[in-house]
Amino acid sequence: MKKLKGKRELGLFQAVMIGLGGAIGIEIFVLFNYATYLAGSTIVFALFICGIINLLTMLSFSELGAAIPEVGGEYSYAKAALGGFLAFLTGWLRWVSNAFGAALAALGFAYNISYFVPVDMPLLTPLIASIIIVVLTFLSIRGIRQIGPMIVIAFIAFFVILILGGLLHGLEFKIFYPSTLEGASNVFATTAYTFIMFLGMRAIAAGGSEIKAPGKNIPRAILISAVVLMVLYCSIAYVTVSVLSLDDITKSHIPLTLAAKQIFGETGAIILTIAAIIAALSSLSTAIMVQSSITRALSRDGYLPKFFLSTHRRFKTPHISIIFGSIFYILFAATGVVEFVGYVAGFASILGFALVNLSLIRLRMKMPHLKRPFKIPLYPYVPIAGILVSILLLLFIERSALSLGIVFIILSLLTYHVGMVGYNRIRIAFGGMSLGVGGFVALFAYLLRTGYPLPISIPPHLSAIIFCLLIFICAINILAGVLNIVTKSKR
């Protein structure tokens, strides 16, 4: 297994900042309203459960990241442990999750911009989202930096101030745990929907090649990030559902801004809206670069065309893979439906997490003597629990999003097998199909010319025209078939 070598310059603090920087993005700002619609005041409990479920798989990330501290994260782990289609599927799901996450960030940007430009136009939100994707795509091609530690600290400071302000404002006590079976079902549906709010922690494992003492710092950074995020998100939810009515939260695309306005007035709302806009820009720019690296990795390993590896002559950035991903971002953002985009991103991430846990189990069996500076506690029960819980959450994904997710899996099967068959074999196969079609058309033309009774009735005055058309189609197909079979590929 070829490892990417890099300088290990990042300590524990920087590693934690990577995890928090990857996780604290636009999701908390734009997913909260529909999550509250699903769970009501039990949103606090749902976010806590979501954090715990994420932590199960993050423990697997800790062991794998410490044992295989390479750039690439879960794709690298699946490649080492599973190989074949499952490795490709893991990378594919990461790409899908990232693509819909980018679309979500663009929609979040548009909704928060609407606070300053309150124009009621149905197509305005998708339009603004598409424009910001184009702008950041251009900037990414030119080369821009991702979020830094100071921005992460600023976000945490904003949230802490919001939480403290809410506590001082006076909070209305509400029931924060489910008391019925239906309430428990809603909690799981909310957990599936908000699953992507914790995903950014995996950036620690993905950047493991640059972290000092990965055996200690990677698992510690992941665990610290998980605890901080659970406390932060649950506290924000507690404050928001306490200072606002559930009806106000579910009707607004920017509920945290309304909570800040309720606590601090207009100034607080403006500050939090600006923070949300910065979070959206950061999430989108990060998603563009991560998507590009995933596309290039799949291209490097032969799953996608090699031209995705091309770099811009002037800026030395992977412009083709960046533009390729951004086209899909625009298509997904054009729906304008945050709930649908969030669910599809969650579907891909949940299934990807199941494959990470499976990779851990398989790698333990395949490479029992691999050096593992950190070992997951209670093995194999924890990774098995991670797989089972992931499958359980898939049952609560919204049906249209689940259907689209299944379509993406089917597309991954087609893409993988086309890539494995190879260009020459595909060309020969299409050549054979063309010859077959040409022969069938020739037979049909012959039967038509000889007056053989056909299953369809053709008027006599059209018979000659149809015969000439069939001969033309036959000639084109036979010529295409012969050329595809005998032409030597230069690839």
C-alpha positions as CSV (number, residue, x, y, z in Angstrom):
1,M,0.0,0.0,0.0
2,K,1.5,3.3,-1.1
3,K,1.4,6.0,1.5
4,L,1.4,9.7,0.9
5,K,4.3,11.3,2.8
6,G,3.9,14.7,4.3
7,K,5.4,16.8,7.0
8,R,3.8,16.1,10.4
9,E,3.4,19.7,11.7
10,L,0.0,19.7,13.3
11,G,-0.4,19.2,17.0
12,L,-3.5,18.2,19.0
13,F,-4.9,21.8,19.1
14,Q,-4.6,22.2,15.3
15,A,-6.2,18.7,14.8
16,V,-9.2,19.7,16.9
17,M,-9.5,22.9,14.9
18,I,-9.6,20.8,11.7
19,G,-12.4,18.7,13.1
20,L,-14.4,21.7,14.4
21,G,-13.7,23.7,11.3
22,G,-15.0,20.8,9.2
23,A,-18.2,20.3,11.3
24,I,-19.2,23.9,12.2
25,G,-20.6,25.1,9.0
26,I,-23.9,26.1,7.5
27,E,-25.8,23.0,8.6
28,I,-26.8,24.2,12.1
29,F,-28.2,27.3,10.5
30,V,-30.3,25.8,7.8
31,L,-31.3,22.3,9.0
32,F,-32.7,23.5,12.4
33,N,-36.2,24.6,11.3
34,Y,-37.2,21.3,9.6
35,A,-35.5,19.3,12.3
36,T,-37.7,21.1,14.8
37,Y,-40.7,20.4,12.7
38,L,-39.9,16.7,12.9
39,A,-39.0,16.5,16.6
40,G,-40.5,19.5,18.2
41,S,-38.8,20.4,21.5
42,T,-37.2,16.9,21.5
43,I,-34.7,18.3,19.0
44,V,-32.3,18.6,21.9
45,F,-32.5,14.9,22.6
46,A,-32.3,14.1,18.9
47,L,-29.1,16.1,18.4
48,F,-27.6,14.3,21.5
49,I,-28.5,10.9,20.0
50,C,-27.1,12.0,16.7
51,G,-23.8,12.9,18.3
52,I,-23.6,9.6,20.1
53,I,-24.3,7.7,16.9
54,N,-21.7,9.7,15.0
55,L,-19.2,9.0,17.8
56,L,-19.6,5.2,17.3
57,T,-18.2,5.6,13.8
58,M,-15.7,8.3,14.8
59,L,-14.1,5.7,17.1
60,S,-13.6,3.6,14.0
61,F,-12.2,6.6,12.2
62,S,-9.8,7.0,15.2
63,E,-8.4,3.5,14.8
64,L,-8.2,3.6,11.0
65,G,-6.8,7.1,11.0
66,A,-4.1,6.3,13.4
67,A,-3.2,3.0,11.6
68,I,-3.5,4.5,8.1
69,P,-2.7,8.2,8.5
70,E,-3.1,9.0,4.8
71,V,-4.9,11.7,2.9
72,G,-8.3,10.4,1.6
73,G,-10.0,9.3,4.8
74,E,-12.7,6.7,4.4
75,Y,-11.8,6.0,0.8
76,S,-8.3,5.1,1.7
77,Y,-9.5,2.8,4.5
78,A,-12.0,1.0,2.3
79,K,-9.4,0.7,-0.5
80,A,-7.0,-1.0,2.0
81,A,-9.6,-3.2,3.7
82,L,-12.3,-4.0,1.1
83,G,-11.0,-3.1,-2.3
84,G,-13.1,-3.5,-5.5
85,F,-16.6,-2.1,-5.8
86,L,-17.0,-1.5,-2.0
87,A,-13.9,0.8,-2.0
88,F,-15.3,2.6,-5.1
89,L,-18.7,2.9,-3.5
90,T,-17.2,4.4,-0.3
91,G,-15.5,7.1,-2.4
92,W,-18.6,7.6,-4.5
93,L,-20.9,8.1,-1.5
94,R,-18.4,10.6,0.0
95,W,-18.6,12.5,-3.3
96,V,-22.4,12.4,-3.3
97,S,-22.6,13.5,0.3
98,N,-20.1,16.3,-0.4
99,A,-22.0,17.4,-3.5
100,F,-25.3,17.7,-1.7
101,G,-23.5,19.3,1.2
102,A,-22.2,22.0,-1.1
103,A,-25.7,22.6,-2.5
104,L,-26.9,22.9,1.0
105,A,-24.3,25.5,1.8
106,A,-25.2,27.5,-1.3
107,L,-28.9,27.4,-0.3
108,G,-28.0,28.5,3.2
109,F,-26.1,31.4,1.8
110,A,-29.1,32.5,-0.3
111,Y,-31.5,32.2,2.6
112,N,-29.3,34.3,4.9
113,I,-28.8,36.9,2.2
114,S,-32.5,37.2,2.0
115,Y,-32.5,38.7,5.5
116,F,-30.8,41.8,4.1
117,V,-32.6,41.7,0.7
118,P,-36.2,40.6,1.6
119,V,-37.5,40.0,-1.9
120,D,-40.3,37.5,-2.3
121,M,-39.5,35.7,-5.5
122,P,-39.8,31.9,-5.8
123,L,-36.8,31.5,-8.1
124,L,-34.6,34.0,-6.3
125,T,-33.1,31.5,-3.8
126,P,-31.9,28.9,-6.4
127,L,-30.6,31.8,-8.5
128,I,-28.5,33.3,-5.7
129,A,-27.3,29.8,-4.7
130,S,-26.2,29.1,-8.3
131,I,-24.5,32.5,-8.6
132,I,-22.4,31.9,-5.4
133,I,-21.4,28.4,-6.7
134,V,-20.2,29.9,-9.9
135,V,-18.2,32.7,-8.0
136,L,-16.6,30.3,-5.6
137,T,-15.8,27.8,-8.4
138,F,-13.9,30.6,-10.2
139,L,-12.1,31.5,-7.0
140,S,-11.3,27.9,-6.3
141,I,-9.7,27.5,-9.7
142,R,-7.6,30.6,-9.0
143,G,-6.7,29.0,-5.6
144,I,-8.2,30.1,-2.3
145,R,-7.5,29.0,1.2
146,Q,-9.9,27.1,3.4
147,I,-11.2,28.0,6.9
148,G,-8.5,28.9,9.5
149,P,-8.4,28.3,13.3
150,M,-9.3,31.9,14.1
151,I,-12.6,31.7,12.1
152,V,-13.5,28.5,14.0
153,I,-12.8,30.2,17.3
154,A,-14.9,33.1,16.2
155,F,-17.9,30.8,15.4
156,I,-17.6,29.1,18.8
157,A,-17.5,32.5,20.5
158,F,-20.7,33.6,18.6
159,F,-22.5,30.5,19.7
160,V,-21.3,30.7,23.3
161,I,-22.5,34.3,23.5
162,L,-25.9,33.2,22.0
163,I,-26.2,30.5,24.6
164,L,-25.2,32.7,27.6
165,G,-27.5,35.4,26.3
166,G,-30.3,32.9,26.2
167,L,-29.7,31.7,29.7
168,L,-29.7,35.3,31.0
169,H,-32.7,36.1,28.9
170,G,-34.8,33.5,30.8
171,L,-35.7,30.2,29.3
172,E,-39.1,28.5,29.1
173,F,-38.9,24.9,30.3
174,K,-40.1,22.4,27.7
175,I,-40.0,18.6,27.5
176,F,-36.8,17.7,25.7
177,Y,-37.2,13.9,25.6
178,P,-39.8,11.7,23.7
179,S,-42.6,10.4,25.9
180,T,-44.4,8.3,23.2
181,L,-43.5,5.7,20.6
182,E,-44.3,8.2,17.8
183,G,-42.1,10.7,19.5
184,A,-39.2,8.2,19.5
185,S,-39.8,7.6,15.8
186,N,-39.6,11.3,15.2
187,V,-36.3,11.5,17.1
188,F,-34.8,8.9,14.8
189,A,-36.1,10.7,11.7
190,T,-34.5,13.9,13.0
191,T,-31.3,12.1,13.7
192,A,-31.1,10.9,10.1
193,Y,-31.8,14.4,8.9
194,T,-29.3,16.2,11.1
195,F,-26.6,13.4,10.7
196,I,-24.4,15.6,8.5
197,M,-24.0,18.3,11.2
198,F,-21.3,16.1,12.8
199,L,-19.6,14.8,9.7
200,G,-16.8,17.4,9.5
201,M,-15.0,15.6,12.3
202,R,-13.8,13.0,9.8
203,A,-11.5,15.7,8.3
204,I,-9.2,14.9,11.2
205,A,-8.7,11.4,9.9
206,A,-8.5,12.6,6.3
207,G,-5.7,14.9,7.1
208,G,-3.9,12.3,9.3
209,S,-0.7,12.5,7.2
210,E,0.0,15.9,8.6
211,I,-0.7,15.3,12.3
212,K,2.0,14.7,14.8
213,A,1.9,11.5,16.8
214,P,-1.2,10.3,14.9
215,G,-1.6,7.3,17.3
216,K,-2.5,9.7,20.1
217,N,-3.6,12.9,18.5
218,I,-6.1,11.6,15.9
219,P,-8.3,9.7,18.4
220,R,-8.0,12.5,21.0
221,A,-8.9,15.2,18.5
222,I,-11.9,13.3,17.2
223,L,-13.2,12.6,20.7
224,I,-12.7,16.2,21.9
225,S,-14.4,17.5,18.7
226,A,-17.3,15.2,19.2
227,V,-17.9,16.3,22.8
228,V,-17.6,20.0,22.0
229,L,-20.0,19.7,19.1
230,M,-22.6,17.8,21.1
231,V,-22.5,20.4,23.9
232,L,-22.6,23.2,21.5
233,Y,-25.4,22.0,19.2
234,C,-27.6,20.7,22.1
235,S,-27.2,24.0,24.0
236,I,-28.0,26.1,20.9
237,A,-31.1,23.9,20.3
238,Y,-32.1,24.3,24.0
239,V,-31.9,28.1,23.8
240,T,-33.6,28.4,20.5
241,V,-36.7,26.2,21.3
242,S,-36.9,28.0,24.7
243,V,-36.9,31.6,23.4
244,L,-39.0,31.0,20.3
245,S,-42.3,29.2,19.7
246,L,-42.1,26.0,17.7
247,D,-44.3,27.5,15.1
248,D,-42.0,30.5,14.6
249,I,-39.0,28.1,14.2
250,T,-40.6,25.8,11.7
251,K,-41.9,28.7,9.5
252,S,-38.5,30.4,9.2
253,H,-35.4,29.4,7.2
254,I,-33.2,31.4,9.6
255,P,-34.5,30.4,13.1
256,L,-31.1,31.0,14.8
257,T,-31.2,34.6,13.6
258,L,-34.7,35.0,15.0
259,A,-33.4,33.6,18.3
260,A,-30.5,36.1,18.3
261,K,-33.0,38.9,17.5
262,Q,-35.2,37.9,20.4
263,I,-32.3,37.9,22.8
264,F,-30.1,40.7,21.6
265,G,-32.3,42.7,19.3
266,E,-31.6,43.7,15.7
267,T,-27.8,44.0,16.2
268,G,-27.6,40.4,17.4
269,A,-29.7,39.2,14.4
270,I,-27.3,41.0,12.0
271,I,-24.2,39.6,13.6
272,L,-25.5,36.0,13.5
273,T,-26.7,36.4,9.9
274,I,-23.2,37.6,8.9
275,A,-21.8,34.6,10.8
276,A,-24.1,32.3,8.9
277,I,-23.1,33.8,5.5
278,I,-19.4,33.3,6.4
279,A,-20.2,29.7,7.5
280,A,-22.0,29.1,4.1
281,L,-19.0,30.5,2.1
282,S,-16.6,28.4,4.2
283,S,-18.6,25.2,3.8
284,L,-19.0,25.7,0.1
285,S,-15.4,26.5,-0.6
286,T,-14.3,23.5,1.5
287,A,-16.8,21.2,-0.2
288,I,-15.5,22.3,-3.7
289,M,-11.9,21.4,-2.8
290,V,-12.8,18.1,-1.0
291,Q,-15.0,17.1,-4.0
292,S,-12.1,17.8,-6.3
293,S,-9.7,15.6,-4.3
294,I,-12.2,12.7,-4.2
295,T,-12.8,13.0,-8.0
296,R,-9.0,13.0,-8.6
297,A,-8.5,10.0,-6.3
298,L,-11.1,8.0,-8.2
299,S,-9.6,9.1,-11.5
300,R,-6.1,8.2,-10.3
301,D,-7.3,4.7,-9.4
302,G,-8.9,4.1,-12.8
303,Y,-12.6,4.5,-11.8
304,L,-13.1,7.8,-13.6
305,P,-11.5,9.3,-16.8
306,K,-7.9,10.4,-16.5
307,F,-8.7,14.0,-17.7
308,F,-9.9,14.8,-14.2
309,L,-6.3,14.7,-13.1
310,S,-5.5,17.7,-15.3
311,T,-4.4,21.0,-13.6
312,H,-4.7,24.6,-14.8
313,R,-1.6,25.8,-16.6
314,R,-1.5,29.1,-14.7
315,F,-3.0,28.4,-11.3
316,K,-2.0,24.8,-10.9
317,T,-5.4,23.8,-9.6
318,P,-7.6,20.9,-10.7
319,H,-9.9,23.0,-12.7
320,I,-11.7,20.2,-14.6
321,S,-12.7,18.3,-11.5
322,I,-13.7,21.5,-9.8
323,I,-16.0,22.5,-12.7
324,F,-17.4,19.0,-13.0
325,G,-18.5,19.0,-9.3
326,S,-19.8,22.5,-9.5
327,I,-22.2,21.6,-12.3
328,F,-23.9,19.1,-10.0
329,Y,-23.9,21.6,-7.1
330,I,-26.0,24.0,-9.3
331,L,-28.4,21.2,-10.4
332,F,-28.9,20.1,-6.8
333,A,-29.2,23.7,-5.5
334,A,-31.7,24.5,-8.2
335,T,-34.3,22.4,-6.4
336,G,-34.4,25.1,-3.7
337,V,-35.5,22.5,-1.2
338,V,-33.2,22.3,1.8
339,E,-35.0,19.3,3.3
340,F,-34.6,17.2,0.3
341,V,-30.9,18.2,-0.2
342,G,-30.2,17.5,3.5
343,Y,-31.8,14.1,3.5
344,V,-29.8,12.9,0.4
345,A,-26.6,14.1,1.9
346,G,-27.5,12.3,5.1
347,F,-28.3,9.1,3.2
348,A,-24.9,9.0,1.5
349,S,-23.1,9.8,4.7
350,I,-24.9,7.2,6.8
351,L,-24.3,4.5,4.3
352,G,-20.6,5.6,4.0
353,F,-20.3,5.4,7.7
354,A,-21.5,1.8,7.7
355,L,-18.8,1.0,5.1
356,V,-16.2,2.6,7.4
357,N,-17.2,0.3,10.3
358,L,-17.1,-2.6,7.9
359,S,-13.6,-1.6,6.8
360,L,-12.4,-1.6,10.4
361,I,-13.7,-5.2,10.9
362,R,-12.3,-6.4,7.6
363,L,-8.9,-4.8,8.2
364,R,-8.6,-6.4,11.6
365,M,-9.1,-9.8,9.9
366,K,-7.0,-9.0,6.8
367,M,-4.0,-7.3,8.5
368,P,-4.0,-8.6,12.1
369,H,-0.4,-7.5,12.6
370,L,-0.8,-3.9,11.3
371,K,0.5,-1.4,13.9
372,R,-2.6,0.2,15.6
373,P,-1.5,3.0,18.0
374,F,-5.2,3.3,18.9
375,K,-7.6,0.4,19.2
376,I,-11.4,0.9,19.4
377,P,-12.8,-0.2,22.8
378,L,-15.2,-3.1,23.0
379,Y,-14.3,-4.5,19.6
380,P,-16.1,-5.9,17.6
381,Y,-19.3,-4.7,19.3
382,V,-18.8,-1.0,18.7
383,P,-18.2,-1.2,14.9
384,I,-21.1,-3.7,14.6
385,A,-23.3,-1.3,16.5
386,G,-22.2,1.5,14.1
387,I,-23.3,-0.7,11.1
388,L,-26.6,-1.7,12.6
389,V,-27.5,1.9,13.8
390,S,-26.6,3.2,10.3
391,I,-28.9,0.7,8.7
392,L,-31.6,1.6,11.2
393,L,-31.3,5.3,10.4
394,L,-31.7,4.6,6.6
395,L,-35.3,3.5,7.4
396,F,-36.1,7.0,8.5
397,I,-34.8,8.8,5.4
398,E,-37.5,10.7,3.5
399,R,-38.8,8.5,0.7
400,S,-38.0,10.7,-2.3
401,A,-34.4,11.3,-1.0
402,L,-34.0,7.5,-0.3
403,S,-35.1,6.8,-3.9
404,L,-32.6,9.2,-5.3
405,G,-29.9,7.7,-3.1
406,I,-30.7,4.3,-4.5
407,V,-30.4,5.7,-8.0
408,F,-27.0,7.0,-7.1
409,I,-26.0,3.5,-6.0
410,I,-27.2,2.1,-9.3
411,L,-25.1,4.7,-11.1
412,S,-22.1,3.8,-9.0
413,L,-22.5,0.1,-10.2
414,L,-22.7,1.2,-13.8
415,T,-19.7,3.6,-13.5
416,Y,-17.6,1.0,-11.7
417,H,-18.2,-1.8,-14.1
418,V,-17.8,0.5,-17.2
419,G,-14.4,1.6,-15.7
420,M,-13.4,-2.0,-15.0
421,V,-14.3,-3.3,-18.4
422,G,-12.1,-0.7,-20.1
423,Y,-12.5,1.5,-23.2
424,N,-11.4,-1.1,-25.7
425,R,-13.9,-3.7,-24.5
426,I,-16.7,-1.2,-24.4
427,R,-15.8,-0.1,-28.0
428,I,-15.8,-3.7,-29.2
429,A,-19.1,-4.4,-27.4
430,F,-20.8,-1.3,-29.0
431,G,-19.3,-2.5,-32.3
432,G,-21.0,-5.9,-31.9
433,M,-24.3,-4.2,-30.9
434,S,-24.1,-2.0,-34.0
435,L,-23.6,-5.0,-36.3
436,G,-26.5,-6.8,-34.6
437,V,-28.8,-3.8,-35.1
438,G,-27.6,-3.4,-38.7
439,G,-28.3,-7.1,-39.4
440,F,-31.8,-6.8,-37.8
441,V,-32.6,-3.7,-39.9
442,A,-31.4,-5.4,-43.1
443,L,-33.6,-8.4,-42.4
444,F,-36.6,-6.1,-41.8
445,A,-35.9,-4.2,-45.0
446,Y,-35.6,-7.5,-47.0
447,L,-39.0,-8.8,-45.6
448,L,-40.5,-5.4,-46.5
449,R,-39.2,-5.5,-50.0
450,T,-40.3,-9.1,-50.7
451,G,-43.8,-8.4,-49.5
452,Y,-43.6,-10.8,-46.5
453,P,-46.5,-10.3,-44.1
454,L,-45.3,-8.1,-41.3
455,P,-46.9,-7.7,-37.8
456,I,-47.5,-4.0,-38.6
457,S,-49.4,-2.6,-41.6
458,I,-47.4,-0.2,-43.9
459,P,-49.2,1.8,-46.5
460,P,-48.0,1.0,-50.1
461,H,-47.1,4.6,-50.9
462,L,-44.7,4.7,-47.9
463,S,-43.1,1.3,-48.5
464,A,-40.4,2.6,-50.8
465,I,-39.5,5.5,-48.6
466,I,-39.3,3.3,-45.5
467,F,-37.2,0.7,-47.4
468,C,-34.6,3.4,-48.3
469,L,-34.6,4.7,-44.8
470,L,-34.0,1.2,-43.4
471,I,-31.1,0.6,-45.9
472,F,-29.5,3.9,-44.8
473,I,-29.8,2.9,-41.1
474,C,-28.5,-0.5,-41.8
475,A,-25.4,0.9,-43.7
476,I,-24.6,3.3,-40.9
477,N,-24.9,0.7,-38.2
478,I,-22.8,-1.9,-40.0
479,L,-20.1,0.8,-40.9
480,A,-20.1,1.9,-37.2
481,G,-19.8,-1.7,-36.0
482,V,-16.9,-2.5,-38.4
483,L,-15.0,0.6,-37.5
484,N,-15.4,0.1,-33.7
485,I,-14.1,-3.5,-34.0
486,V,-11.2,-3.0,-36.4
487,T,-10.0,0.4,-35.3
488,K,-7.0,0.3,-33.0
489,S,-7.3,2.4,-29.9
490,K,-4.5,4.9,-29.1
491,R,-5.4,4.9,-25.4
